[in-house]
């Protein structure tokens, strides 16, 4: 997925809608939240399930750019709010569709929870 997704392009599309640091708690890095959202879609995690997976699966934390020893982990509410932000601005479906199309161009198939190559 590192070679398929243009993370910088996607974060630039989301950035105008993403909260900035202010008086409250500092938001998580946008790219980390986007990567978490995409993993949630790919592997079919619920919001609480994604939170738990980030704590339990080092490879998922690494893909999201989080370090369990140094970084706080997004909780299920943070994950839910990010998903709602993408849905509100009609970005969630377009990002998934773009990923599917880019993979199809390479002869790959993406479904929730699976990536498979044609025989």
ChimeraX attribute file (.defattr): number of C-alpha atoms within 10 A of each C-alpha:
attribute: neighborCount
match mode: 1-to-1
recipient: residues
	/A:1	11
	/A:2	7
	/A:3	6
	/A:4	12
	/A:5	14
	/A:6	11
	/A:7	16
	/A:8	9
	/A:9	9
	/A:10	15
	/A:11	17
	/A:12	12
	/A:13	12
	/A:14	16
	/A:15	12
	/A:16	9
	/A:17	12
	/A:18	15
	/A:19	13
	/A:20	15
	/A:21	10
	/A:22	8
	/A:23	6
	/A:24	7
	/A:25	8
	/A:26	10
	/A:27	14
	/A:28	17
	/A:29	14
	/A:30	18
	/A:31	18
	/A:32	19
	/A:33	20
	/A:34	22
	/A:35	18
	/A:36	24
	/A:37	21
	/A:38	19
	/A:39	18
	/A:40	21
	/A:41	17
	/A:42	16
	/A:43	14
	/A:44	15
	/A:45	17
	/A:46	14
	/A:47	19
	/A:48	13
	/A:49	13
	/A:50	23
	/A:51	20
	/A:52	16
	/A:53	16
	/A:54	22
	/A:55	17
	/A:56	12
	/A:57	10
	/A:58	14
	/A:59	12
	/A:60	17
	/A:61	20
	/A:62	13
	/A:63	15
	/A:64	20
	/A:65	16
	/A:66	20
	/A:67	14
	/A:68	14
	/A:69	6
	/A:70	7
	/A:71	11
	/A:72	11
	/A:73	16
	/A:74	20
	/A:75	15
	/A:76	16
	/A:77	12
	/A:78	16
	/A:79	21
	/A:80	15
	/A:81	12
	/A:82	20
	/A:83	20
	/A:84	14
	/A:85	17
	/A:86	19
	/A:87	13
	/A:88	11
	/A:89	10
	/A:90	11
	/A:91	17
	/A:92	19
	/A:93	11
	/A:94	12
	/A:95	16
	/A:96	17
	/A:97	13
	/A:98	13
	/A:99	18
	/A:100	16
	/A:101	15
	/A:102	16
	/A:103	18
	/A:104	13
	/A:105	9
	/A:106	10
	/A:107	12
	/A:108	14
	/A:109	17
	/A:110	18
	/A:111	13
	/A:112	13
	/A:113	12
	/A:114	10
	/A:115	12
	/A:116	10
	/A:117	11
	/A:118	6
	/A:119	4
